[in-house]
Structures are given as structure tokens and as C-alpha cells.
Amino acid sequence: MEKLSKARSKELRALKLRKSRDELGLYVAEGPLLLEEALKAGVFPRYVVTCDELMEGTRDKISALVQKCISEQVECFSSDAGEFMNASDTVNSQGLLAIFGLPVYDLNALLLKPRLTLLVLDNVRDPGNLGTIMRQAAAFDCDGLLLLKGCVDAYNHKAVRASMGGVFHVPVFNDLTPEDVIEKLSGTGVWPYVTGTKGKNAFEVSYPPKTAFIIGGESEGVQPFWGDHEVIQVSIPQTAKVESLNAAVAASILLAYRYQAR
């Protein structure tokens, strides 16, 4: 296996920053589980980097994944531990980094589907929460995530890792404005439902074929914009012991309900 070049090593370090991911059109998925999930989904990395010194307990699995990548003409490189950990985002790495191209999706085409379940995320800033939402979105067949400006990048190292492979299954649209979203939803017959502590019981609503759930972030919730427009407020019944549900939990509950009711 070819040794990782200095140029590639520099590129890997740069991919920790969103600006570099956007400029290079690349992101990193770390660990054999994510590479395995990508290959199952038919998504192949641009290249793979391994570190033999860090493969304790995962050597056989990683070797098999690397061989499959090589058979598909994916470039594979080896690295020493110091160089590898400079690019890694984990404390106890398993010795594998897979670098993927940022996917490009067509939101206008997606919105024309006769049946849709979408999540619109507003002020979701925690990468772990976003990654978990991507995981649940894949589990419950969500058609797409629309991220408003201010949300954490879906291709952040931690978000990708927390998605447990969901990132390879769910289209993500970044940096949208609420004005863009409401215009696109209303123009294509998608009904918007804002989730919070007020409004109709979310489990007593008969959702239309094209539905979007708008979910606010960990501390701020949704922005005031939504209260000034024609949206439907829904709430998930809960006790008064906590102020609100975690964004990932709320998304999971609504997606699961929507999925089983289809």
C-alpha cells in the first residue's frame, strides 16, 4: 500500500474545517463501521487512509474493507500514528479514515415527489444531535433534511460519526433561509408542521402525503419567523418535568409515528 503523501496529509487535516470541506468538496468518515455502511449503500470513497499501529481488534475487518475498495479502484494509503491522529477526530481511533465526495442533490426534483416526509432543522448546532437525526431519518425513511443557516454542518466529523451510516442514505440540503424553505414548500404542496410545546397533539393529526416537520435546536428552538407564517403548530405530549424534548428525540418520535402510520 502506498504511503500517504504530505499533500494528502495536509488535505486531511484541512478537512476538519467546514470551509475546507466546502472548497475541496470532500468530507471524512472515520472507522470501519462507517466505511462498511457506505459500501452497503453503494457509496465508494475517493480514497482511504489506514494506520496499522491503531488497528488493534479491527485489523481483519479493515483489511477486508480495504481489499473491497481496491477492487473498485479506490486509492488506499498507509500512515504512521502521529500523522494519522493529526487528521483523526477521535481519541481512540480504530485506524481507518475514508474520504468521500460531498454529494449533490436536487431539492426541486425531490419536492415534486407525490409523497414526502421532510425534516426542516432550525438552530440545530450540536453535531451529535444532527448525526443522530440523520440516523433516525434513515431508519424511518425520511426523504430529506433541510438545514437552515446557523445549523451545524451535516458533514462535520462528529455529525458523520453519530449518523452511524445515515449520512449515506438521506439527502441533506445546507444553508437554506426560512424564506426559501416556506416558498418551496408552499409552491409544491408540502404542509409545514412546527413542533414545539404548543399546538395540536402531534399524534392526533392526520398528516397529508407531503409533510415537513420543522424542528428547533437545543436551546433556542425555532426562530420567530415561523410564527409569522401559515404553518401548523404541533406538540408531542410530555410531562411538565422538563421544558422541552431534545431535537433528535423529537425528530425520532415524529418520524417513527409518520412511518408506522403510512
PyMOL commands that set and color helices and strands:
alter all, ss='L'
color gray80, all
select helices_A, chain A and resi 6-14+18-24+32-40+52-54+59-71+81-87+107-110+127-139+157-162+166-168+178-187+202-204+224-228+247-260
alter helices_A, ss='H'
color red, helices_A
select strands_A, chain A and resi 2-3+26-30+47-50+75-78+96-101+116-122+144-148+172-176+191-196+200-201+210-216+232-235
alter strands_A, ss='S'
color yellow, strands_A
deselect
rebuild
show_as cartoon
